[in-house]
Amino acid sequence: MSEQRRQFIKQGSVIAAAGLTAGVAPSAWAAGSDAPEKKEVRIGFIPLTDCASVVMASVLKFDEKYGIKIIPTKEASWAGVRDKLVNGELDMAHVLWGLLYGVQMGVGGPKKDMAVLMNLNQNGQAITLSKKLAEEKAVDGASLAKAMAADKREFTFAQTFPTGTHAMWLYYWLATYGINPLKDAKVITVPPPQMVANMRVGNMDGYCVGEPWNHRAIADGIGITAATTQDIWQDHPEKALGTSLDFVQKNPNTCRAVIAAVLEASRWIDASLKNKNQMAETIADKAYVNTSVDVINQRILGRYQNGLGKTWDDPNHMKFYNDGSVNFPYLSDGMWFLTQHKRWGLLKEHPDYLAVAKKVNQVELYRQGAALAKVNVPKDVLRTSKLIDGTAWDGKDPAKYADGFKLRA
């Protein structure tokens, strides 16, 4: 019996004793072979700071500990990631939660059963407004709404994928200040690495994207940070480690091994300032994010500036681990994206929110991978959050929640 397998049986016993087991019991896997079905795993990523745990799992060889080799594959757009996950060209990806749920529901692309293996990070995205708007005193949600009411021209905002996290953060933020994103503005889709260049030539008034492309707009003198996404929802889910359900069913041991390796990398990143700086130096390379280290590491350390002279230390900066609380694939997190897809007309009818989340989020597989990496696991598959507009989300009545917004499609 391998040491990994002995550790899994031990950890599985702890989980069962704590009453956390649901679905397939850990012992069911422990009774079989623990060898990964696929040794080399191609994981796509977009050049963003939050690809770091996937990259570092490979660079620091945490993957080898679990009998696999992660091959990070740089992709150009979320649409490309979607297509390669659907057709099997990629095994897994650093990917938007809402993208996976959109594909699951047949929204924004072909319909296919997808899987969320784990959450990769919380927080750390932002909404950038152009320097021109800032000069016109539009520097936050309230002043933007006032500027848009006074100026009847068409305002253009960009997000990174129609069903993705950045679209939903942008829509939620605008709506909080009385701006209907579907009626009061034009919204376009732009790949993350192209945001700064498009703002530089005047193609949009604002955008929502992951780091480092918000801080980069400040460094380049073309934009300001109007809000962070942790302002919208503290400790929100952001990127997922995603794949197809078919891949999970054919390669469950491989999936467990990848979860464990990425968890180890996540824990390593959050463990120290030295590790964060080493991570920033690694992913700044042209093979990954292709930007300066300073553009990455300031916000990784919670050191924020808005481009207008204001600076602050944000304790809710991007987290990759936080004693394991970051990584659990809460069913309520997945359901939230479905409620927003319904709110904005991407879904015409209410789905069975809980049933979809249970199918997509591989909670039991995550628990087993977490046991391998000796990572704490929450007891509840739902969590309660309060968002910027004062509404509370707990996943218990998603249809009522989705229909309860004043501004919606």
Number of C-alpha atoms within 10 A of each C-alpha: 7 10 8 18 18 13 15 24 20 13 21 24 16 14 20 14 10 10 10 17 19 11 8 12 16 23 14 8 18 15 10 10 12 20 18 18 15 16 16 15 20 17 26 29 26 23 26 23 26 30 26 28 26 27 25 25 25 20 17 13 16 22 27 16 12 23 19 22 21 24 19 24 19 17 17 15 18 24 17 13 25 24 15 18 24 21 11 15 13 21 23 30 29 27 29 26 23 28 27 29 29 26 21 23 20 15 18 19 16 14 14 19 19 26 26 30 30 26 29 29 27 27 25 28 29 27 26 32 27 25 24 14 17 21 10 11 13 20 22 17 19 14 17 21 19 15 16 16 12 9 10 9 10 11 15 17 25 28 26 25 23 23 26 24 27 26 25 20 23 25 23 24 24 20 20 21 16 16 22 19 23 15 10 18 16 14 21 16 15 20 17 26 22 13 25 24 12 15 22 16 9 14 15 20 21 25 31 30 28 25 23 29 27 29 27 20 24 21 14 11 13 21 29 28 26 21 20 25 28 22 17 21 18 18 20 20 24 25 25 27 28 29 28 25 20 15 17 22 10 12 16 19 23 24 27 24 29 29 29 27 32 30 30 23 26 26 21 19 24 19 15 11 13 11 14 19 18 15 23 24 16 19 26 23 13 11 12 21 26 14 20 16 19 17 21 25 21 17 22 25 19 17 14 18 17 19 21 14 6 8 11 10 13 16 11 17 22 26 24 28 26 15 14 17 18 24 30 25 28 24 24 23 25 25 26 21 23 28 23 25 24 20 23 20 13 19 17 11 10 16 16 12 21 18 11 18 24 17 16 24 25 23 24 18 23 23 30 31 27 28 25 26 23 17 21 15 19 16 11 10 16 18 14 11 17 13 17 15 13 10 11 12 18 16 23 15 11 22 18 11 18 19 15 12 14 11 18 19 15
